[in-house]
Amino acid sequence: MGQKDSDLDKIKQLIDIMKENDLVEIEIKHDDDKIFLKRSDPHAQPVAGIPIVAHNGPPAQSVTAMGQNNCALEAQSQQQQDTLEQIKAPIVGTLYATPSPDSEPYVEVGSHVEPKTVVCIIEAMKVMNEIKAETEGTIAQISVNNGQAVEYGQVLFKVKPD
């Protein structure tokens, strides 16, 4: 969580730099990381009109009804998340979802796993460590990307128990 807060602070600093220097776009690349920020042209004339507010609900719903529906959906979603088991990274390293670059992933959403099923590999100090499910069920969510650096205890997969 600390890393996300740090990244957010850096992005806010970049936005401040853009405003101070009257920049419209900024792109920064560092190794495999890339960030691209673009803001509206500060010299453009504002268009008079009614502000547009986007929402996903049907237009006939009232704000109160939408709020109640969203709260109910969030509670239901949280309840479903609570029933999922987590497969966490036992070590720090680089996650590989496939045994080799040209092969299929070990698991995908919907794959059935058993306790001894290999779900990924984490490379740490040039050693490839097979990570096993250690639970039985169906992969409901994959929380990381192939080639992504992972931290100890980071959630890699969520499994719906059988």
C-alpha positions as a Markdown table, in Angstrom:
| # | Residue | x | y | z |
|---|---|---|---|---|
| 1 | Met | 0.0 | 0.0 | 0.0 |
| 2 | Gly | 2.9 | 2.3 | 0.8 |
| 3 | Gln | 4.2 | 2.0 | -2.7 |
| 4 | Lys | 0.9 | 3.1 | -4.2 |
| 5 | Asp | 0.8 | 6.1 | -1.9 |
| 6 | Ser | 4.4 | 7.0 | -3.0 |
| 7 | Asp | 3.5 | 6.6 | -6.7 |
| 8 | Leu | 0.4 | 8.8 | -6.2 |
| 9 | Asp | 2.5 | 11.5 | -4.5 |
| 10 | Lys | 5.0 | 11.4 | -7.4 |
| 11 | Ile | 2.1 | 11.8 | -9.9 |
| 12 | Lys | 0.7 | 14.8 | -8.0 |
| 13 | Gln | 4.2 | 16.4 | -8.0 |
| 14 | Leu | 4.3 | 15.9 | -11.8 |
| 15 | Ile | 0.9 | 17.5 | -12.2 |
| 16 | Asp | 2.1 | 20.5 | -10.1 |
| 17 | Ile | 5.3 | 20.8 | -12.3 |
| 18 | Met | 3.0 | 20.7 | -15.4 |
| 19 | Lys | 0.9 | 23.6 | -14.0 |
| 20 | Glu | 3.9 | 25.6 | -12.8 |
| 21 | Asn | 5.6 | 25.4 | -16.2 |
| 22 | Asp | 2.4 | 25.7 | -18.3 |
| 23 | Leu | 2.9 | 22.2 | -19.8 |
| 24 | Val | 0.1 | 20.4 | -21.6 |
| 25 | Glu | 1.8 | 16.9 | -21.8 |
| 26 | Ile | 4.5 | 15.1 | -20.1 |
| 27 | Glu | 5.9 | 11.6 | -20.7 |
| 28 | Ile | 8.5 | 9.9 | -18.6 |
| 29 | Lys | 10.1 | 6.5 | -19.3 |
| 30 | His | 12.4 | 4.7 | -16.8 |
| 31 | Asp | 13.3 | 1.1 | -17.7 |
| 32 | Asp | 10.0 | -0.7 | -18.3 |
| 33 | Asp | 8.0 | 1.9 | -16.5 |
| 34 | Lys | 6.2 | 4.7 | -18.4 |
| 35 | Ile | 3.9 | 7.5 | -17.4 |
| 36 | Phe | 2.1 | 9.8 | -19.7 |
| 37 | Leu | 0.1 | 12.8 | -18.4 |
| 38 | Lys | -2.0 | 15.1 | -20.5 |
| 39 | Arg | -4.2 | 18.0 | -19.4 |
| 40 | Ser | -6.4 | 20.3 | -21.3 |
| 41 | Asp | -4.8 | 23.3 | -22.9 |
| 42 | Pro | -4.6 | 26.0 | -20.2 |
| 43 | His | -5.0 | 28.7 | -22.9 |
| 44 | Ala | -8.1 | 27.2 | -24.5 |
| 45 | Gln | -11.3 | 29.2 | -24.0 |
| 46 | Pro | -13.8 | 27.3 | -21.7 |
| 47 | Val | -17.0 | 26.2 | -23.3 |
| 48 | Ala | -20.1 | 27.5 | -21.6 |
| 49 | Gly | -22.7 | 25.0 | -20.9 |
| 50 | Ile | -23.9 | 22.5 | -18.4 |
| 51 | Pro | -21.2 | 20.3 | -16.7 |
| 52 | Ile | -21.4 | 16.7 | -17.8 |
| 53 | Val | -21.5 | 14.1 | -15.0 |
| 54 | Ala | -21.0 | 10.5 | -16.2 |
| 55 | His | -22.6 | 7.6 | -14.3 |
| 56 | Asn | -23.3 | 4.0 | -15.2 |
| 57 | Gly | -26.9 | 3.9 | -14.0 |
| 58 | Pro | -29.9 | 4.4 | -16.1 |
| 59 | Pro | -30.9 | 8.1 | -16.3 |
| 60 | Ala | -34.3 | 7.7 | -14.7 |
| 61 | Gln | -32.9 | 6.6 | -11.4 |
| 62 | Ser | -32.7 | 9.2 | -8.6 |
| 63 | Val | -29.5 | 9.9 | -6.8 |
| 64 | Thr | -30.8 | 8.3 | -3.7 |
| 65 | Ala | -31.9 | 5.2 | -5.5 |
| 66 | Met | -28.5 | 5.0 | -7.2 |
| 67 | Gly | -26.7 | 5.4 | -3.9 |
| 68 | Gln | -28.8 | 2.6 | -2.3 |
| 69 | Asn | -28.2 | 0.3 | -5.3 |
| 70 | Asn | -24.4 | 1.0 | -5.3 |
| 71 | Cys | -24.2 | 0.4 | -1.5 |
| 72 | Ala | -26.1 | -2.9 | -2.0 |
| 73 | Leu | -23.8 | -3.9 | -4.9 |
| 74 | Glu | -20.7 | -3.0 | -2.9 |
| 75 | Ala | -21.9 | -5.0 | 0.1 |
| 76 | Gln | -22.6 | -8.0 | -2.1 |
| 77 | Ser | -19.3 | -7.7 | -3.9 |
| 78 | Gln | -17.4 | -7.4 | -0.6 |
| 79 | Gln | -19.3 | -10.5 | 0.7 |
| 80 | Gln | -18.2 | -12.5 | -2.4 |
| 81 | Gln | -14.6 | -11.2 | -2.0 |
| 82 | Asp | -14.6 | -12.4 | 1.6 |
| 83 | Thr | -15.5 | -15.9 | 0.6 |
| 84 | Leu | -12.5 | -16.1 | -1.8 |
| 85 | Glu | -9.2 | -17.7 | -0.7 |
| 86 | Gln | -6.0 | -15.8 | -1.5 |
| 87 | Ile | -2.8 | -17.2 | -3.0 |
| 88 | Lys | -0.1 | -14.8 | -1.8 |
| 89 | Ala | 3.5 | -14.4 | -2.8 |
| 90 | Pro | 5.7 | -16.4 | -0.4 |
| 91 | Ile | 8.8 | -14.5 | -1.5 |
| 92 | Val | 9.9 | -11.3 | -3.3 |
| 93 | Gly | 10.7 | -11.6 | -6.9 |
| 94 | Thr | 9.5 | -11.5 | -10.5 |
| 95 | Leu | 6.3 | -13.4 | -11.3 |
| 96 | Tyr | 6.1 | -15.5 | -14.5 |
| 97 | Ala | 2.6 | -16.8 | -15.4 |
| 98 | Thr | 4.0 | -19.2 | -18.0 |
| 99 | Pro | 6.8 | -21.8 | -18.0 |
| 100 | Ser | 8.4 | -20.2 | -21.0 |
| 101 | Pro | 7.6 | -17.1 | -23.1 |
| 102 | Asp | 5.8 | -19.1 | -25.9 |
| 103 | Ser | 3.7 | -21.4 | -23.7 |
| 104 | Glu | 0.3 | -21.1 | -22.2 |
| 105 | Pro | -0.2 | -19.7 | -18.7 |
| 106 | Tyr | -0.2 | -22.1 | -15.8 |
| 107 | Val | -3.7 | -20.9 | -14.8 |
| 108 | Glu | -6.4 | -18.6 | -16.1 |
| 109 | Val | -9.6 | -17.2 | -14.6 |
| 110 | Gly | -11.9 | -20.3 | -14.5 |
| 111 | Ser | -9.1 | -22.8 | -14.1 |
| 112 | His | -9.6 | -25.5 | -11.5 |
| 113 | Val | -6.7 | -25.8 | -9.0 |
| 114 | Glu | -5.8 | -28.3 | -6.4 |
| 115 | Pro | -3.3 | -27.9 | -3.6 |
| 116 | Lys | -0.3 | -29.2 | -5.6 |
| 117 | Thr | -1.3 | -27.3 | -8.8 |
| 118 | Val | 1.5 | -24.9 | -9.9 |
| 119 | Val | -0.1 | -21.5 | -10.5 |
| 120 | Cys | 3.1 | -19.5 | -11.4 |
| 121 | Ile | 6.8 | -19.1 | -11.0 |
| 122 | Ile | 8.5 | -16.4 | -8.9 |
| 123 | Glu | 12.1 | -15.8 | -9.8 |
| 124 | Ala | 14.2 | -14.7 | -6.9 |
| 125 | Met | 18.0 | -14.3 | -7.1 |
| 126 | Lys | 18.1 | -16.2 | -10.4 |
| 127 | Val | 16.3 | -19.1 | -8.8 |
| 128 | Met | 12.9 | -20.2 | -10.3 |
| 129 | Asn | 10.4 | -21.1 | -7.5 |
| 130 | Glu | 7.2 | -22.9 | -8.4 |
| 131 | Ile | 4.3 | -21.4 | -6.5 |
| 132 | Lys | 1.5 | -24.0 | -5.7 |
| 133 | Ala | -2.1 | -23.2 | -5.1 |
| 134 | Glu | -2.2 | -24.9 | -1.6 |
| 135 | Thr | -6.0 | -24.8 | -1.9 |
| 136 | Glu | -8.7 | -26.4 | -4.0 |
| 137 | Gly | -11.1 | -24.4 | -6.1 |
| 138 | Thr | -11.5 | -22.2 | -9.2 |
| 139 | Ile | -9.4 | -19.2 | -10.1 |
| 140 | Ala | -11.7 | -16.2 | -9.7 |
| 141 | Gln | -9.2 | -13.4 | -10.1 |
| 142 | Ile | -5.6 | -12.9 | -11.2 |
| 143 | Ser | -4.2 | -9.8 | -9.4 |
| 144 | Val | -0.8 | -9.6 | -11.1 |
| 145 | Asn | 0.7 | -9.5 | -14.7 |
| 146 | Asn | 3.3 | -11.7 | -16.2 |
| 147 | Gly | 6.8 | -10.3 | -15.6 |
| 148 | Gln | 5.6 | -8.1 | -12.7 |
| 149 | Ala | 7.7 | -7.6 | -9.6 |
| 150 | Val | 5.8 | -8.9 | -6.5 |
| 151 | Glu | 6.3 | -8.4 | -2.8 |
| 152 | Tyr | 6.2 | -10.8 | 0.0 |
| 153 | Gly | 2.5 | -11.4 | 1.0 |
| 154 | Gln | 1.1 | -9.7 | -2.1 |
| 155 | Val | -2.1 | -11.3 | -3.3 |
| 156 | Leu | -1.5 | -13.1 | -6.6 |
| 157 | Phe | -4.7 | -15.0 | -7.2 |
| 158 | Lys | -8.1 | -15.3 | -5.6 |
| 159 | Val | -9.7 | -18.7 | -5.6 |
| 160 | Lys | -13.4 | -19.6 | -5.1 |
| 161 | Pro | -13.3 | -22.8 | -3.0 |
| 162 | Asp | -15.2 | -25.9 | -4.2 |
